[in-house]
């Protein structure tokens, strides 16, 4: 079984090249190529020779053959390198004195080698060795310089008499096609490995190149992961269906207690670990690119939902904690999967009925939301939050009077060199607003953490209550109701239109410092709101994202226990 789609059986890329088929060199002229084709037609299929000849004497086709060959290498050296592939395919491209493209083409053929024995067959290498080979190849491909290729091709053409390539764009176009061939070659090599070794090799390669998701990998490796993501979708969907069935089973027996539900949780752990093992390269690659893996997010939320149900409805604390620890371990590379989301969801569902409850926790809560500092270089301004209220820009707001908050950061640079980030925090009531700017990320984060607990959770409850009571709320150019949101349909000609979308008809994303809501059915229907300049934008986003796992068609359904 392979996690990629099954590959077709092919010969080495280099052996399919017209230069190799005819025994020609990049320095042979038109007349010599015709002679070689006639000679080879006595040994090979005439159609094969005729096509190879056409590819080499037709300028439009010749460039593709040249780029997939060994441009910039002498004829004798080229033949020596190709023959040496049989003896040491995985090492032949290590010669740093060869042009980068030549090394890449040789390494691509090395991926395809299957009968060189355990030492030379890529598929029989350990996952660690295979990962190293993938990394070397990925960095090599990304370092190919089109200008260098143009120079090498034209040097050979100056000898062979074929017209020189005039623009580097022609080279870049052919290199793009060659990259697609490279991806197929690596995919086919991975598919010759056992499935577990395939996954482990790709995981190791992505872990190393992304520094566990903290730095973006070279583009070729990201492209390979994108192919992997597309072709493992069926496997991951099948495993997700198994997890869904187990979750339903656990809920069905939860009333019987821990003895009945614990074996099912154990099965959920096994299937989830298997799912995440296959998904890990995708999670790491997307995280390094600043993209969320939506499928991981969905499956984590479904599993978390069981933990919440077991604790809230059946008082199975140990089992709920077991699931929570599993999620923390398996979904560390998915930023939105965090313990605070579970805590917030519980708080929001009960906020309407329990706002005055738990006075014995008041002292602890007060400590958690208290923060005091000063910001500014010359003129110090107080920045503080406590049970007495929020103070900034010389203004004080009682916590209960605050109706709007907004915040965000803008990164600055000079000549491409980062010079820091300006953070903006604004707090206001129904009449006035105070805004403060600071550059200290630690102070910004500490204050927002307290503000979230002290104010934002309450404001989200107020938003949901207002919607349930039939109010319409405006966020930027969006009109939000309990049943959906009115967005703008953008037209090239004529006036834009206002379009209402149910909550299940939308998708959300973060784009260039703004929260974006778009129709799933019409890409021209969307609206955005700036995090920095739109009051409560962060809160609306948080509520909508939480609602995606709630079966209610109303946003205020978040107030109801699951």
N, C-alpha and C positions, 0 to 999 in steps of 0.2 A: 504494500500500500504506500502511496506517496501523498503528501499533503498538497503539493502542487498538482496541477493536471498532468496526466501521463504524457511524457514527451515522445515525439517521433524519433525513430532511430536515424541518426545522421552520421556522415563521415566528418573528419576534422574540417573546420572552416578553411584552414590553410590549404588542404588538399583539394578543396572544391574550387579554389581560385583559378581563373583562366591562365594565369602565368604558370602555375604548377601543372595544370592539365596539358598544356602544350610544351612544357619545358622551356618557356620563354623567359627572358629577363626584361627588366624595366628599361633597358638600354637598347633593345632590339628595335629596328625600324619596321615600317609597315611591310616591306618586301620580305624581311626575314620571318615575320610572324605568319605570313601566308605560306611560306615554305614549310615552317614547323607544323602548321595545321595540316598540310597535305601529307607530311610524313607521319604524323600521329594518326591520321585517318586510316592508315594501314593496320594500326594496333587497336584503336578505340572506335567506338560508335561514331559514324560520320556526323550525325546530328550534334553530338557532344563537341566534336572538334570544330564544326562550323559555328556553333554558338560561341565557343571560347574565342575563336578568331574574330567574330563580329564584336564581341565585348572589348577586345583589345585594340581593334583598329577604328572603332567608332568612338569619337571623342566623348560623346555624352555618356557612354557606358564605361569607357576606359578608366575614368576617375574613380568609380566605385571599386573596380578591381585593384587599382593602384593603392587605394587607402586600406583595403583589406589585405594587402600584401606586405612587403617589407621595404617601403620607400626610404631612400637615403642609405641603403646597404648595398655593397658591391655584389654583382651576380654570384661570385664564388662564395662569398660570405653568406649570402641568402640561402644558397643550396646547403651549405654546411649546417646552418642553424636549423633548417627544416629536418634534415636527416638526423640531427642530434636530438630532436624531439623524441625519437623512439627510445633513446638511451636514458634521458633524464628530462622528461617533459615538465616536471614541477620545478626544475631548477634552471631551465634554459633561458628564462627571461630575467635572471638575476643580474645579468651583465649591465652595469650602469653606464657603460660606454655606448650602448645602442640607443637609437632614437626612441623616445617614449612610446610612440605609436607602434613601432616594431615590437617592443617588449610586450605591449598590451595584446597585440595580435598573436604573438607566440604563447602568451599566458592563456589566452582564450582557447587556443588549441589544446593546451595542457589540461584545461578543465574537461575537455572531451575525451581524453585518453583513458581507455578502459582495460587495455591488455598489457600494461607495463609492469605488472606485479604489484604487491602491496606497497612497495616504496614509491612507485610512480603513479598509481591510480588514485586520483583525488578522492573517489568515493570510499576508499578503504582507509583513508586517514582518520585519526581520532577527531572528535568535534573541535578540540582545541587547535589542532593543526589545520583543519579545514577552515576554521574561523580566521586564523592568521593568513591563510592564502587568499580568502575572500577580501580581507582588509587590504592586503598588498595590491590586489587587482583593482579594488575600488579606488584607492588613492592614485594608482597609476592611470586609470581611465580619466579621472578628474583632472589630472595634470597634463593631459595631452594639449599641446599648444597648436591651434590651427595655423598660425603664422609659420611655425617650424615645419609643419606638414607641407604647407604651400611651398616653402623653400626646397624641401627634399624632393617633392614631386617634380617641380620645375627643373631642378638640376638633372634629374634622370631624363626628362623630356628634351632638354637641350641636347642630349646625346642621341636620343632615339628619333628626333626630328618631328615629334608630335607638337602641336601648338601648346604654348604655355597656358596655365590657368591664370586668368587675369585678376580675379577677386577672391578674397578669403571667404566670402559668403558661400561660394560653391563648395569649398572645403568643409565649412561648418555644416552645410546641409547633408553631405555624405557622412560626416562624423556622427550626426544625429541618428542616421539610419544604422550605422555601425554599432552605436550604443544599444540600440534595440536588439541587434543580434547578440551582443555581449550578454544582455539580460537573459535571453533565451538559453545561451550556453551555460551560464551559471545556474539557472533554474534546472536545466537538464542534469547538470553534475550533482546538484543537491538531491534531485529525485533518485539518483542511483544509491544514495545513502539510506540506511534504515531510518524510518520516520523520527524516532527519538533522537538519533544522531543529527539528522537534518535540522530539527528544531534547536537542539543544543548548540550546533555550530553557528546558526544565525543569531541566537540569543547572545552568545559570547561576542560575536563580531559587533553587534549593535551596542552591547553594554560598553565595550572598550571605546568605540568611536564616538559615542554620545556621552561618555563619562556618566553612565547610569542615568541618561536622560537630561543631563544638565547642559550639554553642548550639542549643537547640530552636527550630524554626521556629514560626510562627503555626499554629494548629490547622487552618485551612482548607487551607494548603499541605501539611501532613502528610496530611490526608484525600485531597487530590488525588494525592499520591504513592502512597497505599494503593490507590487506584483504578488508577493506572498499574501498580503492582506486580501486581495481580490480572490485568490485561488484557495484560501483556507476558509472562506466565508461559509461554505457548505458544512465543513466539519464543525466550525464554531457554532453555527446555528443549530446543528444536530445536538451538540453537547448542551447548548442553552435550553433546548426543549426538554432534555433529561432533567436539568436542574429545576425547570418550572414544574415538571411532574412531581419531583421530590418535594419541592416547596408546598405544593398542594397537598401531598400526602402528609407532610409534617403538620400542617394546619388541621387536617382531618382527624388526627389522633391526639392533638395537643391536650384536649380535655381529659384524656386518660393519664396524663402526667409524664414525668421525666422518663420513666421506664419505656414508654411507648414511643416517645419522640426522639430519644437519644440515638438509636440505630439509624434513623433516617438522617439525622444531622451528620452522622459519620459518613454516610453515603454522599451527602451534599458536599462535605469537605473534600472527598476523593475526586468527585467529578469537577468541582470548582478548581482544584489544584491542577488537574489535567487541562482544563479550559484555559486557565491563566498561563500555563507553561507554553501553550501554543500561541497565545495572544501576546506574550511578553515582548517579542521583538516589535510588534505593532505599537504597543503602549509606549515603549521607550522611544521609538522613532518619532511618533506623533508628539509626545511630550517635549522632545528636544526641538521640535518645530513650532511649539506653542499651540498645538492642536489637541483638543480633547478626543479621546477614543470613545465615541458615543455608545458603542456596544458594551464596552467594559463598564461604563457609567450605568447603563440600564441594568445589567446583570447584578452589579453591586447593590444598586438600590432595591432590586427585588429580594436579594438575600437579606439585606438590612431590614426590609419590611417584615420579614419573618421574625427576626430578633426582637423588633419592637412589639409585634403581636404576642410573642411568647412571654415577654415581660409584662406588658400592660394588661393583657387579658387572662393570662394563666399563671402569672407570678413564677415563671420558670427562669429565675435570675441566672443560674449557672449556665443553662443552655444558651440564653441570650448573650451572656458574656463570651461564651465559646465561639459563637458566630461572629461577634464583634472583633475578637482577636484574629479570627480567620481573615476577615475583611481588611484589617490593618496590615496583615502580612502580605496578602495576595494583591491588593490594589494600591500599593505604595506609589506606583507610577501614574495613578489617575488622581490629579489634584483635588477634584470635587468630592472624592470619597473620603470623608473625614468624620471623626467622632462628633464634631460640633454640629454637623448637619442633622444627625440623629437627635442631639439635644435640642437644637432649634425646632425641629419638626414637632417634638413632644411639647415644647413650650408654646408653639403657635396653636396647636390643636386645643390646648387647654386655656389659652390666654383669656378668652372672653369670660369664662366661668370662674377662673382662679386668680384674678388680678389682685384681690385683696388677701389671698391666702398666704400661709407660710410665714407669719410674722416672726416666728422663731429663727428664720433664716435671714432676717433683716441685717444683722450685724455682719454676717459672712458676705451677703450681697453687697453691702456698703464697701467692704474692703476690696471686693473684686472690681467695683466700678470707680474707685477713687484713683485719681492721677493728677499730679500737679507738676508744672514745669514752666520755664520761661523760654521764649524764642526771640530771635532777633540779635543782630550784632551790636549796633549802637543804641537803639531804642528797644529796651526789653518790653515784651508783652506777655501777660500771664495767660497760660493755657491750662485750664483745670476742669475736672469733672468730679462730682461727688453727689451724695444724696441731696445736697442743697441746690444742685443745679450745675449748669455748664457756664463757664466764664471764658470769654475770648474777646479780643479787640475792645477790652474795657466794658463789655456788656455781660450781664448775667441773665440766664434763662432758667427758670425752674424746670425740672425735668418734665413735669406734667404739661407745661405750656408749649413744649417744642412740638411743632407739626411738620418740620421739614429739615432734611439733612442732605448734604451732597459733599462729595470729596473725589479726589483724583490726583494724578501726578503727570507732569510733562517732563520728558527727558530732554536735555540740551547738549549740544556739542559744538565745537569750533573746529572747522576743517576736518570733520569726521572723528574728532577726538572727544569722547564723552566728558562733559564738564559738570555733570550732576543732574539732579532731578528736583524740580520745584513741586512741592506738595501743596494742595489747596484743601482746606476744610471749611465748610460753611454750616451754620446752625441757625435756625430761625423759628419764630412763632407766627401767628396769623398777621402780625403787624410789621415786624422788623426782622432783619437778618444780620448776622455778624460773620465776617470772613477773615481767615488768617492764612498766611503763606509761610511755609517753612521748608528747610532743605535737609533736615535731619530725619532719615527714614526710621530710625529707632523711636524717636518721639512720635512721629506720625503713626507708626504701627501700634504703639502702646496706647495712645489716645483713642484711636479708632476701635481697638479691642474693647475698651471700657464703654465707648459710645454705643457700640453694638449691643452690649448687654443691658445698658441703662436705658436706652432710648429706642433703638431700632427694632428690637423684638416687639415692644409695645406698639410702635407705629405700624408694623406689619399687621398686628392684630386689629388696629384701628382701620387700616385699609380694607381688610377682609370684612369687618363688620359693616363698614360703609357700603361696600358692594352688595353684601347680603340684604341691606336695607333699601336697595334700589338706586343708590346714588351712582352718577357717572363721574369718573375722575379723569382729569387731563394730565398727561405726561408728555411734554414737548408738543408734537402735533398728533399724538395718539389720544384717542378717547377710549377709556377702559371701562367696561361694565363687568358684571358678574359672569355673563355668558360669553364674552369675547372682547375683541378690540377692533376699533376702526382705524385702518391704515390708509396710506396714500398710494394710489395707482399712478405711476409716473408715465407720462406720454411724451413722445418726441414732438408730436403736433397736437395742438389743442390744449385745453385745460386739463390739469390733473383731476382725478376722481377720488372720492372717498369710498372705501370698500370695507364692509364689516366682515370679520373672520371669527369663527368659533375658535376656542382654545385648541381644539384638536386639529385645526387647519393650519396652524402656524409652526414655524421653526424660529429658534433664537440663536444669536451669536454675539460675540464681542468683536467689533471692528474699529480700529483706529481710535481708541478711547471712547467709543460709543456703544450703547446697547442697541441691538438691531432686532426687530421683529419683522418677519417676512411671511407671506403666504406660501404654503407648500405647493399650491396649484398654479401660481402666477408669479414668476420671478420679478416682474415689474411692480408688484404690489408689496411695499415695505415702508417702514418708518424707522428712524433712528433717534436716539436721545443721548446727548453727551453726559458721561458720568460726572464731569466736573460742574457743568452748568445747569443740569436738570435736577430739581429737587426730588429726592426719593427714588432716583433711577436704580440705584443698587438694590433697594428694597423690592421694587416691582420685579426686577430680574430674579431675585432670590425666590420670591413667591411663585413665579411662573415655572422656574426650574423644579421646585418642589412639587408643583401640581402635575407634572408629567407622569409621576408614578401614582397619582391619585385617581381613582375611577370616576369621580364626580365630573360632570360637565361644567360645573360652576367653580370659579376660583375660590369662593368662600367655602367650598367643600373641605378645604384644609382645616377649618375650624372643627370639623366633626371627627371623632375617633374613627380609626380605620376598622 
